[in-house]
Structures are given as structure tokens and as C-alpha cells.
Amino acid sequence: MRSTRVCLVLVLVLTVEGLAMQPSGKQVVNVGPSRDLPFSSAVKAGGLVYVSGTLATDAKNQIVPGDIKAQTKQVLDNLAAALKAAGSSMDNVASVNVYIKNAADFAAMNEVYRTYWPKDPPVRTTITANLVRPEGLVEMSMIAIPNDRERQVIHPADWMKSPNPYSYGIKSGDTLFLAGLVSRNGRDNSVIEGDITKQTRTVLDNGGEILKAAGMTFADVAAARVYITDTALFQDMNAAYRPYFATGALPARATVRAGLMGAQYLVEITMTAVRGNHEPFTTPAADGTPGKPGPNFSSAIRVGNRLWVSGTLGSTESNKGDGGAQTRETLARIGRTLKVAGFDFANVVEGVVFLTDLKNYDPMNQAYRGSIAKDFPARATVQAGLVVPDGLVEIMLTAVK
């Protein structure tokens, strides 16, 4: 069963409101008119720029009329304005998430998209999705590198170049971003069909080749996002996934059910790798007693001054069906995780919120403000299926000190 992911993150327009340095060291960027939304247009911190999900909005916050080509151009122009305000540029984008409403628009979107990167494009993950505004056809979020830092394309020597406009790896300093990988042969781009076990192994074998080309291994992977088309495949995916991370700390991870760009694919995985000491943390219980590490991912991974917090849920017997209550519990658990790792919510620079039902968007935001009241991180909010049956909200965050 495939699900539709619905993107809820709004609006970058072109009037710069400012870039402010916060006590935590993060620089918050807002472009466009004042808006009562609990996320910033972009955040600069730890040598990276995180840009929130962006629709094809004009200066009046209206979706531009036109087809997928017109909207793709507007989205990318809006993103370019936010990057400029944050001290980066399109040439220095490392990673892009694309949420496209209609898979039939993929080729036309790519036609416009590739003109912004005629060479050395960023890594990319593209997922089909309905958007919060029905007239919206495409939405994108980004992570970029400031203009004064290195950006290196990583490509296994014997692989063919992707026919679509993305690179397989982008490296800056000790950080490597990998593209969303599906079950294909990197040498000739042919599809490798099979069950979830075979596809997961193919994806991770390919990821291993990209890591090797960057001088890294799976022990350097700090965070991953896994998209599966059916939650019934979750445990089989885990069984194939675990052996690749048998040494070192398990990466932080979120796994959700989502529609992929081809019906032949069952799983897509994107990863971020960082050289350095990987210190895992487990979420403590509410009474302060130590939590129990899980078999598939760490609650959080710290490498230097950065922390990746795994996708966290807050579903309990007492809050079934209550999106606001589950968000509060989720954030309480994340708060304990941040604290045990030496961080707090003021250090959060970027996040993604997964909702199973859009009716929980407003209750989620209300609860979210209770933990993050100002200097908001960049954020994307999407609808996706969760692997916990009663879960309504899952949140994954990145923090920088």
C-alpha cells in the first residue's frame, strides 16, 4: 500500500526581514511578510544553512498561476532569495528534498530544475506528495553550505552519471550528504527488482560505495531517513538494515511510509555521514532513569557540536487520537534526549514533522510552540504513515551548539 505525503510548510517570498544572531550561535533568517508560523525561513548554524520547505508563492503569498514548470521556477527563485540572505547561494546547495504532487510532472520539473545546476547539482530525494495548498504542485527544502566553505561532489569512479539532475554525494569538510537511494545499479542505472530485503541491501550496498568514494564507512553515518511503501515491510527492512551498522554507534533515524517515485521501488534511504567521534544517547524515562537502547537506531547521535535526534513519537494509551497531546509527549521525550546530550531546544536548527492526519496540524503547532517559543528552527511538515499504529505525530530534529 502506498501513501500520499502532504507538505504543509509554507512560504518564502522575496522581502528580507533579517538575519539575527541568537545566543545559541544560530542565525535565524526570515524573508517575506511577517507570518505567524512556528518555523523560520532559514537557519545558519554549524557551517550549514537549513532552509524550510518552500512553495511557489509570490510577494502576496499567492501560489503563482501556471503549470509545474512555472511553479518549479518560482520555488527555486524563492529558495535562492533565502540562501542569499543567509550567506549562501544555489551553487552551494548540498541537499534538496523535493515534494511533487503528481509523478507525471517529474520530467517537466526536472527540465526546469536542471537549469539551476547545469553542473554538479546537489544530492536530492524526490517524493510524490499532495501539498497543503491545493493549487501548489511542488515544494522543496534545502541544506546549503555558506559561500566561504568547500563543496565537493562525490561520485564512485565506475558509476554512470545520474540521468536526473542530482549528484550521489556532496561533501563539505567532515560532512557528507548522500542522495536518496533506491534499488538501482549505479554502473548502468538499471532497476534491481526484488523484495524489501533485496532492495534494502542494494540501497545500502550503493550507499557503501558512495561512502567509500568519500573516504568514509557506515561507521561515519550519523543520521538516516527511510521511506517504505508499506509498514508491513518494516521489520524485514530492519533485518536487512542492521548488519550494515554492526560496528560503531547506530545512526539516528526516522522511518515512515511514503509513496516513492516508481512503483517498482519498496524502499528509499537517504543518509548523512560525519567524520569524528559518534556518541550515542538514549532517551531517559520520565522519572530520570536510563532508557533502553533500541536495536535499529540510537535516540540521538552527537558528533562534535552537532546532534541528530531520531524520529520520536509520543503515543500512549492515554493520548490515543489526540494529536496535540501526542505532540506534547513527543517533545517532552525529545527534551529529555536533548538534555542528556548537553543540548536544549534553543539549539535546534532544523526539523521535520510527520503527521498521519492533517487535522492535527494546528494542534501540533500549538503544542510545538510550548517547547520552541521563538528563534524557530527551519522545518518541514509532511503527512506520512507511521510505523506505530496509534502514532499521530513523529518529529526528527537537528541541533547545533
Secondary structure, 3 states (H helix, E strand, C coil): CCCCEEECCCCCCCCEEEEEECCCCCEEEEECCCCCCCCCCEEEECCEEEEEEECCECCCCCECCCCHHHHHHHHHHHHHHHHHHCCCCHHHEEEEEEEECCHHHHHHHHHHHHHHCCCCCCEEEEEEEEECCCCCCEEEEEEECCCCCCCEEECCCCCCCCCCCCCCEEEECCEEEECCECCECCCCCCECCCCHHHHHHHHHHHHHHHHHHCCCCHHHEEEEEEEECCHHHHHHHHHHHHHHHCCCCCCEEEEEECCCCCCCCCEEEEEEEECCCCEEECCCCCCCCCCCCCCCCCCEEEECCEEEEEEEECCCHHHCCCHHHHHHHHHHHHHHHHHHCCCCHHHEEEEEEEECCHHHHHHHHHHHHHHCCCCCCEEEEEECEECCCCCCEEEEEEEEC
